[in-house]
Amino acid sequence: MEKVVIIGTGPAGLTAALYSARASLSPLVIEGMQPGGQLITTSDIENFPGFPSAVTGPELMDKMREQAARFGARYVADEVVSVDFTGKPHKITLSDGRIIEALTVIIATGASARYLGLESEKKLMGRGVSACATCDGSFYRNVPVAVVGGGDTAMEEAMYLSRLASRVTLIHRRQGFRASKIMAERVRTNSKIELILDTVIEEILDVSKNEVTGLRLKNVKTGVVSELNVTGVFMAIGHQPNTGPFKGQIEMDENGYIIAGNTRTNVTGVFAAGDCQDHIYRQAVTAAGTGCMAAIEATRYLESMGQ
Ligand code: NDP
């Protein structure tokens, strides 16, 4: 029987591992499909405190993993296919068929940005295509960029980038914004942001430079095709929390985000940390913070059970 099982190895899962390992709980960490989470695909991270000359995503995650291992965290290279939280202990089934029993579970499976699904988008990922302005925006100082989407994230990304880029073009597939009125209004009245509506991206162009140089756009009402010169394009068309294996076992909102108060879910002994329960901040440092909270909550819960 495991005292603490942590599912996920992004900053939330690995911080939970560090704290529960230091509490002598010897956590078992299930690494998942993409060990290290979303940061593994990020190049330089300039906004994680403590790294004045930046750190790469893979390097930061390696250090976090090693730090938790030093205090006794154990890792399993497998992924969770289903869970049974209906009784005690909690049961976790891995893809190799193994069933792990646990007194507490910390879910830190993160979220994945949605992309358009274009081949050119895949090819130019990290070479002008991004899904996080806070992470990558500062690489686009004084150059033109585009943001795709009409929700609050797109508005926030456009506002953020307008302080850095020479020009921001917000491209949305219809006239109406899904975003809150106040955020849409801020965008509409920002002189550095230009709107292109009723329009989709047909292709991301690189003119054989292997870096984004522009976009081929299509107006969905008129069919007119045009080109826009940009150096970066930020996808803000939503995120998908990686919570599939927990559906029906735990309370989630209509978008699949786990509902957690101070990391406690509606199932006793089950905690959630990081982006799988946060659609607002989505930063490495906030994920790490909630990972710490979840580990403290799990430790207190185990203490209350005399463990
Ligand atoms: P949303 O789902 O709200 O918006 C996604 C946007 O992307 C929509 O405008 C949608 O268009 C567009 N879109 C989706 N798929 C495609 C596609 N294939 N091609 C082109 N466009 C596409 O996601 P957000 O990430 O913006 O927000 C998620 C949640 O987080 C919301 O509840 C939001 O309010 C919240 N949030 C809150 C913030 C805050 O309060 N500060 C900040 C950021 C997010 P369409 O409208 O046509 O469907």
Boltz pocket constraint, residues with backbone or C-beta under 6 A from the ligand:
constraints:
  - pocket:
      binder: B
      contacts: [[A, 115], [A, 116], [A, 148], [A, 149], [A, 150], [A, 151], [A, 152], [A, 153], [A, 154], [A, 156], [A, 173], [A, 174], [A, 176], [A, 177], [A, 178], [A, 179], [A, 236], [A, 237], [A, 238], [A, 239], [A, 279], [A, 280]]
      max_distance: 6.0
